[in-house]
Amino acid sequence: MTDVTAGIDRERAVATIERMLERASDPLPVPLREIWVAGDVVVGLDPVPRVDIYLTKDLLFKDSPEREAEFEDEYGVAGVGKSVRAEWADDHPDLLRADESGYVDPAACLVAHLLPDTDGLPIRVTVSNTGFERAVPKRLGKFDDGDDTLPLDPRAALLWADEGDGGTVSSSALEKLRDNEFVFATLEQALAMVDEDADTEAAADAIGTFDTDGRTIESDVV
């Protein structure tokens, strides 16, 4: 199980989430659709062993591919204007992140913008093109089939969504988070509600014992 003596103060965890929500409507490297928070922070632990965040993004289409060479020459990062917005990179060259091959990493760029100065905090960020509610059973199924995919904690709250309006914070969900008013089943029970045939004990153990030594980013397409 997760060590509840470790982690960060709940007040600081919630403040970190609120700052992320303030940035969510900024011009971003890729289109953002939803922000979910899950697990330890929504069930009310204090300190919070780990903050689980799920970001649903869209692929970027029709930006400025003709500018790719310009950014690659200037910053040594390929793919700007194709996989992340060139205008965003103009304004935030310090937030450009690339993978080992030197190609721009959209998920890492998005997290760098939304969660600055959090590298050392126990935060698990999953960035996916798939919505959270669809990803939860998909990832649990993969785990149960023996894949090394880490399941998601289904005990979650949708805090921000863009339905074509530029993005809106759910004030009611945020208030519940601040006031610690969410009520959820245990992790194993919640996983059983997703798939009663899954090995929920093993899945719960994998989620609870996931290494939280600093911030981790998972880029996922389910």
N, C-alpha and C positions, 0 to 999 in steps of 0.2 A: 504493500500500500504506500501511497504518497506520504512522505514525512511532513506532518502538519506543523512541526516546529521550524521548518525551513520556509523559504519564500519571501514574500514582501507584505508589508502592512496593507490591510484591506483598503484603507483610505487612499494610500498611494496608488494601489492598483486601479481603483475606480477613477482617480484623477488622471491616470495615464490613458484610460479608456475615453474619458471625456475630451481630453486633448486630441485624441485620434478622431473623434466624431467632429470636432471643430474643423479639422483639416479635410474631412471627407468630401466636402463640396468645393474644394480648391480645384483648379485645373490639375489633373493628375496624369501620370505617364500612360495609363491605359484606362478605359472606361470601367467604373466601379458600379456594381449593382446592389450589393448587400453587405452589411457588416453584422456578424453574429458574435456573441461571446458565450462561452460554455464552461461547464465543469466547475472547478473550485470556486471561482469568483461569483457565479450565479447561485451556487448552493449556500453561500454565506460563510465560508471558512475565513478565519482571521487568526494568524496571517494566512495569506493566499499562497499555497505551495506553487501553483502555476496558473498563469492566465492563458486560457485557450481562446484564440480569436480565429474566426473563419471569414475570409473575404471572398466574395463572389465577383469575379471580373468578367469582362467580355474581351474577345480578341479585338485588336485594333485593325481597322480597314481604312484604306484611302487616306493616308496621312501625307507624308512628304518623302517618298522613297528616293527622290532625286537628291536629297540632302545626305544620304547615308555616307557617301565618301567624305564629305566635309567633316562630319563628326568623327569618323574613323581616323582621319588625318590629324584632327585636333586632340582627340582624347583616347585614341586607340581602342575604341569600342565600336563594333559593327552592329548594324541592325537598327540604329536610331532613325526614325522616320518610317520604319517598316513595322517594328514590334513595339516601340514606344513613341510617343508623340515628340516630334522635333521641337515644337514650341515649348513644351515642358522642359526638354533638355537644354534649350537656350536659357531658360530661367533658373534651372537647377543642375548645372553640370556637375556639381559636387555630389549629387545624389545618384549619378549614373552608376549602375552596378552591372558587371558582366560575369558570364560563366567562365569555366576554365578554358574554353576555346576562344574567348575574347568577344563573344556575341552578347549583346545586351540581354539582361535577365529581367523581364517585365515584373515578375513577382517580387524580386529583391528591390527593384526601383520603387514599386508601390509601397512596400513596407518601410523603406528608407524615408519616404515622404510622410507617411501616416504616423510612424512610430520612431521619430528621431531620438537619439540618445538613450536607447533602450537595449543596446547590445548585451549588457550584462544582467538584464532582468530575466526571471524565469517566465518567458512568454513563448508559447507555441502558436505560430501563425501558419494557418493553412490557406493557400491561395489557389482558387480553382475556378474553372469555367462552369462548373456544375453547382447548382444551388445546394445549400446545406441539407435541406430535407431529403433531397435525392441522394446526396453523397453519403449520408449516415448509413442507410441500409446497404448501399453498394460496398462501402469500405468494410463494414462488418462481415458481409458475405465473402469478400476476398480474404479477409483474415481467417475466417472459419474454414476456407478452402486450403489454407496453408501458405497463402501469400504473405510476404513480409510487410504488407500494408498495415499501418497502425490505425486502429479504429478511431472514430470520433466519439466524444462524449455527447450523447443525444440531449442531455439536460442543458438547454440553451435558450437564449433570448435574442430576438432580432431587434437591433438597436437603430439601424439606419438602412434605408432603402431608396433607390432611385427608380421611380416609375415614370421617368420622362420629365420630371419636374426639377431636376438638378440635385435631388437627394433631400430626404427629410429624416430628422431624428425622431424616433418614437419617444415622445416625452413621458408616456405612461410607463414604458419598459425601463427607461433610464431612471425614473423616480423609484421604481421597484428595486432596481439594482442599488441605487444610493441608500435606500432605506432597508435593504436586505429583506425584501418581502416575497421573494420567489419561494415557492414550495415545490420540491421535486422528490421523486422516489430515490432510493439508493441507486448507485451506478449500475449494479448488476440487474436490478429490477427494471431500470430504464432500458437497458440493452435487450432484456427479454421482451419488452413491449415492442421493440423494433423487429426482433426475430426470435421467437420462442424456441426455435430449434437450434440456435447458435450456441456455441460454448461460451456463455456469457461470463462465466467465472474467469476463463482465460483472457477474454477480451477486456474485462474490467481490470484484471491484473496488469495487462499490457499498457492500458491507458494510465493507470495509477503509478506505475513504476517507470514511466518514460523519463529519460534523463532531462533534467531541467537546468543544466549548467549553462545559463545564459539563454539568449533568444535563439529560437530555431525557426527556420522558414521551410515549409513544404510546398512545393509547386506541384499541383495535382490536376490531372484531367481524368475524371471517372467515366 
